[in-house]
């Protein structure tokens, strides 16, 4: 794949380099969308298996669970980056999305415990799809440069991350709602930011691009589902 990118990025048979650059960007974007769609399959499978088996990841010790989760996640990140130019990178990415589906299963299972749980899950899915569609459209057609958002989005992410860790002990419902609301906004903006990087040629590897956008979509969905469960969950 690296060879193909270098080859397409150069001038071949007298064709203008800019034209081939646009072709390369379109190919990376198209492959990113395809791999994103495929990555939803192991995510749903992982969530389904987790719900059916009652999967719990250090449920009795949330902080230890967080540390183990971060260790596994960063292990996947390192391996995906290492093999991003081969089919192994794609396989690792799909393995990571299955793992993330398992991690999502506890939240999904809790929401499905409501009498309107299935409706809430579908609403969160529809809302996430709508956010992605809007951000993808803006990233593709807008002439505005959103690259300057990167550092502010990272700062926002760190604030939400630290607050989420603190809330493991604080267990404050109001803080949970605030964190989830901010997370939906921040990760929606991350979708726009990451997709425009592909559109503008700032990201030329579709495996890396898919991983970035997938994480944003995952966080938008999980936090939307959290908000819907807290605010709209109905008991029998």
C-alpha contacts under 8 A as a table, 3 or more apart, distances in Angstrom:
res1	aa1	res2	aa2	distance
1	X	4	X	5.01
1	X	5	X	6.25
1	X	85	X	5.66
1	X	86	X	6.90
2	X	5	X	5.17
2	X	6	X	6.31
2	X	85	X	6.08
3	X	6	X	5.19
3	X	7	X	6.07
4	X	7	X	4.99
4	X	8	X	5.98
5	X	8	X	5.20
5	X	9	X	5.96
5	X	24	X	7.11
5	X	204	X	7.72
6	X	9	X	5.11
6	X	10	X	6.54
7	X	10	X	5.55
8	X	11	X	7.58
8	X	12	X	7.86
8	X	20	X	6.04
8	X	21	X	7.15
8	X	24	X	6.43
9	X	17	X	6.69
9	X	20	X	6.03
9	X	21	X	5.51
9	X	24	X	6.98
10	X	17	X	5.90
10	X	20	X	7.33
11	X	14	X	6.12
11	X	15	X	5.74
11	X	16	X	6.14
11	X	17	X	5.07
11	X	20	X	7.41
12	X	15	X	5.64
15	X	19	X	7.30
15	X	20	X	7.43
16	X	19	X	5.48
16	X	20	X	6.70
17	X	20	X	5.20
17	X	21	X	6.04
18	X	21	X	4.86
18	X	22	X	6.24
19	X	22	X	5.17
19	X	23	X	6.34
20	X	23	X	4.88
20	X	24	X	6.13
21	X	24	X	5.07
21	X	25	X	6.25
21	X	201	X	7.88
22	X	25	X	5.09
22	X	26	X	6.17
23	X	26	X	5.15
23	X	27	X	6.17
24	X	27	X	5.05
24	X	28	X	6.22
24	X	204	X	7.96
25	X	28	X	5.15
25	X	29	X	6.13
25	X	198	X	6.44
25	X	199	X	5.97
25	X	200	X	7.27
25	X	201	X	5.74
25	X	204	X	7.02
26	X	29	X	5.07
26	X	30	X	6.01
26	X	199	X	7.17
27	X	30	X	5.07
27	X	31	X	6.06
28	X	31	X	5.16
28	X	32	X	6.00
28	X	198	X	7.04
28	X	204	X	6.32
28	X	205	X	6.62
28	X	206	X	5.26
29	X	32	X	5.00
29	X	33	X	6.29
29	X	195	X	7.85
29	X	198	X	6.18
29	X	199	X	6.80
29	X	206	X	7.05
30	X	33	X	5.22
30	X	34	X	6.32
31	X	34	X	5.04
31	X	35	X	6.04
31	X	206	X	6.10
32	X	35	X	5.21
32	X	36	X	5.99
32	X	206	X	4.99
32	X	207	X	6.98
32	X	209	X	6.41
32	X	210	X	5.24
33	X	36	X	5.05
33	X	37	X	6.24
33	X	210	X	7.55
34	X	37	X	5.16
34	X	38	X	6.28
35	X	38	X	4.98
35	X	39	X	5.96
35	X	207	X	7.77
35	X	210	X	6.62
36	X	39	X	5.06
36	X	40	X	6.66
36	X	210	X	5.89
36	X	213	X	7.95
36	X	214	X	6.56
37	X	40	X	5.54
37	X	41	X	7.57
38	X	41	X	5.68
38	X	42	X	7.84
39	X	42	X	5.95
39	X	43	X	6.51
39	X	93	X	7.80
39	X	94	X	5.73
39	X	97	X	6.20
40	X	43	X	4.98
40	X	44	X	6.07
40	X	97	X	7.47
41	X	44	X	5.34
41	X	45	X	6.12
42	X	45	X	4.81
42	X	46	X	5.84
42	X	94	X	6.52
42	X	95	X	7.48
42	X	97	X	5.98
42	X	98	X	4.55
42	X	101	X	7.09
43	X	46	X	5.14
43	X	47	X	6.19
43	X	97	X	5.10
43	X	98	X	4.68
43	X	99	X	7.40
43	X	100	X	6.38
43	X	101	X	4.16
43	X	102	X	7.52
44	X	47	X	5.08
44	X	48	X	6.02
44	X	98	X	7.67
44	X	101	X	6.03
45	X	48	X	5.09
45	X	49	X	6.13
45	X	98	X	6.88
45	X	101	X	6.95
46	X	49	X	5.22
46	X	50	X	6.03
46	X	98	X	4.88
46	X	99	X	6.51
46	X	100	X	7.31
46	X	101	X	4.28
46	X	102	X	4.56
46	X	105	X	7.47
47	X	50	X	5.01
47	X	51	X	6.11
47	X	98	X	7.88
47	X	101	X	4.34
47	X	102	X	4.84
47	X	103	X	7.33
47	X	104	X	5.93
47	X	105	X	4.44
47	X	108	X	7.49
48	X	51	X	5.21
48	X	52	X	6.10
48	X	101	X	7.92
48	X	102	X	7.87
48	X	105	X	6.93
49	X	52	X	5.11
49	X	53	X	5.99
49	X	55	X	7.85
49	X	102	X	7.16
49	X	105	X	7.89
50	X	53	X	5.30
50	X	54	X	5.68
50	X	55	X	4.63
50	X	56	X	7.90
50	X	101	X	7.73
50	X	102	X	5.15
50	X	103	X	7.77
50	X	105	X	5.01
50	X	106	X	7.19
51	X	54	X	5.18
51	X	55	X	6.51
51	X	105	X	5.25
51	X	106	X	6.73
51	X	108	X	7.28
51	X	109	X	5.44
52	X	55	X	7.84
54	X	106	X	7.57
55	X	102	X	7.23
55	X	105	X	7.17
55	X	106	X	6.99
56	X	59	X	5.46
56	X	106	X	6.86
57	X	65	X	5.98
57	X	103	X	7.38
58	X	61	X	5.34
58	X	62	X	6.23
58	X	64	X	6.78
58	X	65	X	4.79
59	X	62	X	5.87
59	X	65	X	7.11
61	X	64	X	5.50
61	X	65	X	6.16
62	X	65	X	4.88
62	X	66	X	6.06
62	X	168	X	7.07
63	X	66	X	4.99
63	X	67	X	6.35
63	X	168	X	7.34
64	X	67	X	5.12
64	X	68	X	6.23
65	X	68	X	5.18
65	X	69	X	5.94
66	X	69	X	5.00
66	X	70	X	6.07
67	X	70	X	5.18
67	X	71	X	6.17
68	X	71	X	5.01
68	X	72	X	6.22
69	X	72	X	5.22
69	X	73	X	5.99
70	X	73	X	5.01
70	X	74	X	5.93
71	X	74	X	5.38
71	X	75	X	6.09
72	X	75	X	5.03
72	X	76	X	6.34
73	X	76	X	5.15
73	X	77	X	6.25
73	X	96	X	7.56
74	X	77	X	4.77
74	X	78	X	6.08
75	X	78	X	5.25
75	X	79	X	6.23
76	X	79	X	5.12
76	X	80	X	5.92
76	X	92	X	7.01
76	X	93	X	7.66
76	X	96	X	6.42
77	X	80	X	5.21
77	X	81	X	6.11
78	X	81	X	5.24
78	X	82	X	6.11
79	X	82	X	4.94
79	X	83	X	6.22
79	X	89	X	7.42
79	X	92	X	7.31
80	X	83	X	5.28
80	X	84	X	5.43
80	X	88	X	7.96
80	X	89	X	4.92
80	X	90	X	7.68
80	X	92	X	5.98
80	X	93	X	6.38
80	X	207	X	7.99
80	X	208	X	7.84
81	X	84	X	5.11
81	X	89	X	7.36
81	X	208	X	7.11
82	X	89	X	7.61
83	X	86	X	5.65
83	X	87	X	7.72
83	X	88	X	5.94
83	X	89	X	4.57
84	X	87	X	7.69
84	X	88	X	7.39
84	X	89	X	4.47
84	X	90	X	7.13
84	X	205	X	7.49
84	X	207	X	5.91
84	X	208	X	6.81
85	X	89	X	6.72
85	X	205	X	7.62
85	X	207	X	7.91
86	X	89	X	5.57
86	X	90	X	7.21
87	X	90	X	5.14
87	X	91	X	6.38
88	X	91	X	5.03
88	X	92	X	6.07
89	X	92	X	5.07
89	X	93	X	6.09
89	X	207	X	7.03
90	X	93	X	5.03
90	X	94	X	6.29
90	X	207	X	6.51
91	X	94	X	5.17
91	X	95	X	6.17
92	X	95	X	4.93
92	X	96	X	6.10
93	X	96	X	5.01
93	X	97	X	6.32
93	X	207	X	7.62
93	X	211	X	7.13
94	X	97	X	5.06
94	X	98	X	6.32
95	X	98	X	5.14
95	X	99	X	6.36
96	X	99	X	5.01
96	X	100	X	6.21
97	X	100	X	4.92
97	X	101	X	6.13
98	X	101	X	4.99
98	X	102	X	6.43
99	X	102	X	5.12
99	X	103	X	6.36
100	X	103	X	4.91
100	X	104	X	6.15
101	X	104	X	4.99
101	X	105	X	6.30
102	X	105	X	5.22
102	X	106	X	7.87
103	X	106	X	6.72
104	X	107	X	5.67
104	X	108	X	6.32
104	X	222	X	7.34
105	X	108	X	4.94
105	X	109	X	5.78
106	X	109	X	5.10
106	X	110	X	6.17
107	X	110	X	5.11
107	X	111	X	6.27
107	X	222	X	7.77
107	X	226	X	7.47
108	X	111	X	5.19
108	X	112	X	6.07
108	X	121	X	7.39
108	X	225	X	7.92
109	X	112	X	5.05
109	X	113	X	6.35
110	X	113	X	5.19
110	X	114	X	7.48
111	X	114	X	5.68
111	X	117	X	5.06
111	X	118	X	7.80
111	X	120	X	7.39
111	X	121	X	7.43
111	X	225	X	7.78
111	X	229	X	5.73
111	X	233	X	7.21
112	X	115	X	7.37
112	X	116	X	7.39
112	X	117	X	4.01
112	X	118	X	5.80
112	X	121	X	7.68
113	X	117	X	6.16
114	X	117	X	4.66
114	X	233	X	5.72
114	X	234	X	5.36
114	X	235	X	5.30
114	X	236	X	7.39
115	X	118	X	7.99
115	X	233	X	7.58
115	X	234	X	5.65
115	X	235	X	5.57
115	X	236	X	5.79
116	X	119	X	5.40
116	X	120	X	6.35
116	X	233	X	6.62
116	X	234	X	6.10
117	X	120	X	5.04
117	X	121	X	6.28
117	X	229	X	7.79
117	X	233	X	6.90
117	X	234	X	7.90
118	X	121	X	5.17
118	X	122	X	6.31
119	X	122	X	5.17
119	X	123	X	6.07
120	X	123	X	4.98
120	X	124	X	6.16
120	X	225	X	6.98
120	X	228	X	6.34
120	X	229	X	7.02
120	X	232	X	7.80
120	X	233	X	7.70
121	X	124	X	5.16
121	X	125	X	6.17
121	X	225	X	6.47
122	X	125	X	4.92
122	X	126	X	6.02
123	X	126	X	5.03
123	X	127	X	5.98
124	X	127	X	5.06
124	X	128	X	6.06
124	X	221	X	5.93
124	X	222	X	7.98
124	X	224	X	5.62
124	X	225	X	5.32
124	X	228	X	7.48
125	X	128	X	5.18
125	X	129	X	6.17
125	X	221	X	6.43
126	X	129	X	5.06
126	X	130	X	6.14
127	X	130	X	5.08
127	X	131	X	6.19
127	X	221	X	7.82
127	X	224	X	7.81
128	X	131	X	5.11
128	X	132	X	6.13
128	X	217	X	6.91
128	X	220	X	6.30
128	X	221	X	5.53
128	X	224	X	7.78
129	X	132	X	5.11
129	X	133	X	6.11
130	X	133	X	5.09
130	X	134	X	6.21
131	X	134	X	5.24
131	X	135	X	6.14
131	X	188	X	6.74
132	X	135	X	5.19
132	X	136	X	5.87
132	X	188	X	7.41
132	X	191	X	7.05
132	X	217	X	7.39
133	X	136	X	5.19
133	X	137	X	6.10
134	X	137	X	5.20
134	X	138	X	6.23
135	X	138	X	5.11
135	X	139	X	6.00
135	X	188	X	7.27
135	X	189	X	7.60
135	X	191	X	6.40
135	X	192	X	4.94
136	X	139	X	5.09
136	X	140	X	6.15
136	X	191	X	7.44
136	X	192	X	6.31
136	X	195	X	6.61
137	X	140	X	5.16
137	X	141	X	6.09
137	X	142	X	7.93
138	X	141	X	5.42
138	X	142	X	5.21
138	X	192	X	7.18
139	X	142	X	5.88
139	X	192	X	5.55
139	X	193	X	7.46
139	X	195	X	6.03
139	X	196	X	4.75
139	X	199	X	7.29
140	X	195	X	7.87
140	X	196	X	6.72
140	X	199	X	6.48
145	X	148	X	7.40
146	X	149	X	5.71
146	X	150	X	7.95
146	X	192	X	7.93
146	X	193	X	6.13
146	X	196	X	7.45
147	X	150	X	5.91
147	X	193	X	6.53
147	X	197	X	7.54
148	X	151	X	7.01
148	X	152	X	7.90
149	X	152	X	5.38
149	X	153	X	5.95
149	X	193	X	7.23
150	X	153	X	5.23
150	X	154	X	6.24
150	X	193	X	7.17
151	X	154	X	5.08
151	X	155	X	6.26
152	X	155	X	5.06
152	X	156	X	6.13
153	X	156	X	4.98
153	X	157	X	6.05
153	X	186	X	6.36
153	X	189	X	7.63
153	X	190	X	7.04
154	X	157	X	4.98
154	X	158	X	6.23
155	X	158	X	5.16
155	X	159	X	6.29
156	X	159	X	5.15
156	X	160	X	6.27
156	X	186	X	6.85
157	X	160	X	5.18
157	X	161	X	5.98
157	X	183	X	7.53
157	X	186	X	6.97
158	X	161	X	4.94
158	X	162	X	6.06
159	X	162	X	5.34
159	X	163	X	6.12
160	X	163	X	5.05
160	X	164	X	6.00
160	X	179	X	5.97
160	X	182	X	7.26
160	X	183	X	6.81
161	X	164	X	5.11
161	X	165	X	6.33
162	X	165	X	5.17
162	X	166	X	6.21
163	X	166	X	5.04
163	X	167	X	6.10
163	X	179	X	7.15
164	X	167	X	5.05
164	X	168	X	6.66
164	X	176	X	7.64
164	X	179	X	6.81
165	X	168	X	5.38
165	X	169	X	7.79
166	X	169	X	5.93
166	X	170	X	6.30
167	X	170	X	4.51
167	X	171	X	5.11
167	X	172	X	6.52
167	X	175	X	7.24
167	X	176	X	7.28
168	X	171	X	5.88
171	X	175	X	7.96
171	X	176	X	7.68
172	X	175	X	5.26
172	X	176	X	6.25
173	X	176	X	4.97
173	X	177	X	6.35
174	X	177	X	5.24
174	X	178	X	6.25
175	X	178	X	4.94
175	X	179	X	5.99
176	X	179	X	5.18
176	X	180	X	6.16
177	X	180	X	5.19
177	X	181	X	6.08
177	X	227	X	6.41
178	X	181	X	5.18
178	X	182	X	6.15
179	X	182	X	5.26
179	X	183	X	5.98
180	X	183	X	4.97
180	X	184	X	6.22
180	X	223	X	4.94
180	X	224	X	7.12
180	X	226	X	7.05
180	X	227	X	6.62
181	X	184	X	5.30
181	X	185	X	6.52
181	X	223	X	7.23
181	X	224	X	7.78
181	X	227	X	7.51
182	X	185	X	5.16
182	X	186	X	6.03
183	X	186	X	5.10
183	X	187	X	5.87
183	X	219	X	7.12
183	X	220	X	6.88
183	X	223	X	6.73
184	X	187	X	5.50
184	X	188	X	5.93
184	X	219	X	7.07
184	X	220	X	4.80
184	X	221	X	7.95
184	X	223	X	6.19
184	X	224	X	6.72
185	X	188	X	5.23
185	X	189	X	6.35
185	X	220	X	7.99
186	X	189	X	5.20
186	X	190	X	6.27
187	X	190	X	4.66
187	X	191	X	6.31
187	X	216	X	4.92
187	X	217	X	7.24
187	X	219	X	6.62
187	X	220	X	6.04
188	X	191	X	5.26
188	X	192	X	6.78
188	X	216	X	6.81
188	X	217	X	7.56
188	X	220	X	6.61
189	X	192	X	5.13
189	X	193	X	6.16
190	X	193	X	4.88
190	X	194	X	5.93
190	X	213	X	7.55
190	X	216	X	6.32
191	X	194	X	5.35
191	X	195	X	6.02
191	X	213	X	5.62
191	X	216	X	6.02
191	X	217	X	7.30
192	X	195	X	5.39
192	X	196	X	6.08
193	X	196	X	5.39
193	X	197	X	6.40
194	X	197	X	5.14
194	X	198	X	6.71
194	X	209	X	7.09
194	X	212	X	6.89
194	X	213	X	6.45
195	X	198	X	5.18
195	X	199	X	6.29
195	X	209	X	7.70
195	X	213	X	7.35
196	X	199	X	4.79
196	X	200	X	5.92
197	X	200	X	5.21
197	X	201	X	6.00
197	X	202	X	4.63
197	X	203	X	5.59
198	X	201	X	5.08
198	X	202	X	5.69
198	X	203	X	4.82
198	X	204	X	6.60
198	X	209	X	7.23
199	X	202	X	7.63
200	X	203	X	7.92
201	X	204	X	6.16
203	X	206	X	7.69
203	X	208	X	7.91
203	X	209	X	6.65
204	X	209	X	7.88
205	X	208	X	5.57
205	X	209	X	6.23
206	X	209	X	4.82
206	X	210	X	5.83
207	X	210	X	5.12
207	X	211	X	6.26
208	X	211	X	5.18
208	X	212	X	6.39
209	X	212	X	5.30
209	X	213	X	6.28
210	X	213	X	5.25
210	X	214	X	5.74
211	X	214	X	5.09
211	X	215	X	6.21
212	X	215	X	5.44
212	X	216	X	6.60
213	X	216	X	5.14
213	X	217	X	6.21
214	X	217	X	5.09
214	X	218	X	5.99
215	X	218	X	5.05
215	X	219	X	6.18
216	X	219	X	5.19
216	X	220	X	6.14
217	X	220	X	5.09
217	X	221	X	6.14
218	X	221	X	5.27
218	X	222	X	6.09
219	X	222	X	5.16
219	X	223	X	5.95
220	X	223	X	5.43
220	X	224	X	5.99
221	X	224	X	5.13
221	X	225	X	6.04
222	X	225	X	5.08
222	X	226	X	6.15
223	X	226	X	4.85
223	X	227	X	6.18
224	X	227	X	5.13
224	X	228	X	6.14
225	X	228	X	5.08
225	X	229	X	5.95
226	X	229	X	5.13
226	X	230	X	6.18
227	X	230	X	5.26
227	X	231	X	5.93
227	X	232	X	7.88
228	X	231	X	5.23
228	X	232	X	5.13
228	X	233	X	6.72
229	X	232	X	5.45
229	X	233	X	4.68
230	X	233	X	6.01
